[in-house]
Amino acid sequence: MTFDEIIGQEHIKKHLLKSTENGRIPHAQLFVGKEGSGTLSMAIAYAQMLLCNFSNDKEACNIKCNKLQHPDLHFVFPVTTNDSVKKHPISDLFLEDWRRFIEKTPYGGLYDWLKFIGVENKQGQIGVDEAEEVVKKLSLKSYEGGFKVMIIWMAEKLNTAASNKLLKLIEEPPSKTIFILVTEDEGKIINTIKSRCQALHFPSLSENDIATALTEKESVASNNALRVAQQSEGNYNKALHLLHNDSNDLIFEEWFIVWIRSAFKAKGNAAVIQDLIGWSETIAKSGRETQKQFIQYCLQFFRQALLLNYGTPDLVFLSPQTANFKLEKFAPFIHSGNILTIEKELNDAQYHIERNGNAKIILLDLSIKLTRLLHTKEAS
């Protein structure tokens, strides 16, 4: 993968090219950006540049890198047990799956990866077994005599034991060893690792960049490409899901509207609490990654309603497909008097779900709070 294949992010490409040409290559770098912004693709392209620009056989090096089979290019990513790997899961046991995943979806997110290996109902992590493998690999000499590059994708999934195990190695790696940590949430990486990395922050992609990519890579008509780009929120991965109609948004919309309608009716009507209990049980049966994605969808829905309520329809791209539900009628209930609390409660719910809390209880508690918040009046 080369920089030419990366969508947008031109200033970051220039920075990486210039720093490499000048010989200023930090041994530990942190690529920070939301899903679909191209952080992983950029890390792979940067690693290929480091490995092949200094290679005696650039053509052969590029071929190996394009197949993700270069012996000095290493990957770490979140994994968990599945039907094939019963215990002690590490990235090397999923390497063939990983290569196919990157070839198919270079802008894919964590949920896409876990779904790809058939464990979307679980949460992937990077554990201490993985850290021990990294230490072993990087203690060996470079196979081709140049750089060794270790890409850690979703570095926020490093657990405490793994983080502590890698800390010394990241601080003082062997000669010509480069760490590239890729993250969507740098706040979840321990400070002792973060402080040892040079951070590069990737902005979300512009609508124009996404529309252009859809037109060139997916042969989409320009007007349709722009419509999809407007809905994608700077996330090229989401744009592809929307384009191919394989997004979870339709089922999420159904869950959301059932939830909202029940929450509205529940005030002063105890019988409707049973509907909220049933709703919580339904969502709790899905995997934790699905639950977290649904909460993000809810946040987006509430924010779109707020924008519509305050007279900025040009910024509203959400168009619910559910019959008898109009965003225009829902929007007046989301305002300055409740939006911050709604966002806080949703973020708190996601936090507790991530930490293996009982999803049914978390979602029911959130639902009961929502019944009150939806009826909160805006301060005059």
Summary of the structure (lengths in Angstrom):
residues: 380
radius of gyration: 22.7
end to end distance: 55.6
largest distance: 75.8
contacts: 1166
relative contact order: 0.10
helix: 58%
strand: 8%
